[in-house]
Amino acid sequence: MVQLISIIVVIVLFVLVIDFIRRGLLKEKYSVLWLILIAVVGLFAVWRDLLDRVAIFVGVQYPPSLLFLMAFIFVLLILLHFSVVISVLTERNKKLAQEVAIIKDELAEVERKLSDNKRKES
């Protein structure tokens, strides 16, 4: 019964991620980690012995704790990825704000010159 529920959850997550990509809510480059997670969970859901074998191979005594370790690593990877994205966007935002300020200053300068030229002509 647990295996069936796990498989259904994997299928629902896969459909959700694909739908989010299709509707543009999730970019392809951000979906890679989610699709990898779904594939790993799908493997564990279909092949129940796999978790035990991997746990023995890695040296983990209690196989379900390996799931928590993998989930923790996944969350760390997501946090690292979003930290990088936020850093890049912060720099872009700063650069754009500086460019807008320069353009506004140049526009004010041009308007001032036009105003001075109109006064001289009058």
N, C-alpha and C positions, 0 to 999 in steps of 0.2 A: 504494500500500500504506500509506504514512504517513497519507494522507488518511482511509482506511478505519479505521485504528487510532484516529485523532483523533476521528472521529465516534463510534466505539464508546465511547471514554473519556468523551466528552461525555454520551452517553446514560446510561452507568453513573453518572456523577456526578449527573446530573439525577434519576435514580431514587433514588439514595442520599439526596439532600437532601430530596426529597418524602417518602421513607420516614421519615427522621428527624423531619420536621415532623409526619407522621401519628402517629408513636409518642410524640410529645411530647419527644423528645430535643433538638430544635432549635426554638426559638420562631420564629414567623413574622417578627417584626421583625429577628431576626438572620440570617434566611435570605435577605434581599433582596440583600445583597452577593454571596452565593454564587450566587444565581440570575443576577445580572448577569454575574458571571464566566463562568458556564456559557454564557450567551447569547453573550458576546463570543468565547469560545473556539469555540463552535459556528459562529459566523459565519466565523471564520478557517479552521475545518476544512472547511466546505462551499465557501466562496468563497476559493480559494487566492490569487487576485490581490489580494484586499482588503488583505492585510498589506503588499504592495509599494506599493500605491496610498497607503495611510495613511502609510507610512514616507516616501514621496516628498513627500506633502503636509506632513508635520511637519518634514521636512528631515533625516531620519535616513538615513545612507548605507548602513547594513547592516541590512536589515529584521528579521532575527532579534534584533538588539539592542533593537529596539522592543518585542519580546515581554518581554524582561528588564526593560525600563523599566516596562512596564505591570504586570508581576508585582510589581515593587518598590513601585509606587504602590498596588496592591491590598493588599499586606502592610501598608504604612503606614496605609491606611484601616482595615484590620481592627484593627491595634494601637491606633490613635486611638479607634476605637469601643469597644474593650474597656477602654481606660484610662478613658473616660468612665463606662462601666458600673461599673467597680471603684470609682471615686470616689463615685458615687451610692450604691452598696451599702455602702461604708465609712461614709458619713454616716448612712445608715439604721441600720446596725448600732450605731453609737455612740449614736444617739438611743434605740434600743430598749434598749440596756444601761443607759442613764441612767433610762429609764422603769421598767425592772425593779427597779433599785436603789431608786427612790422608792416603788414599790409594796411592796417588801419592808420598807422602813422604816415605811411606814404600817401594814402588817400587824403588824409587831412592836409598834408603838404600840397598836394595837387589842387585841392579845393581852395586853399589859402592863396596859391599863386593865381588861380582863375579869378578869385575875388579881387585881388590886387590889380590884375590886368583890366578888369571891368571898371574899376574905380579910376584908373589912369585914362581910359578911353572916354569916360564921361566928362 
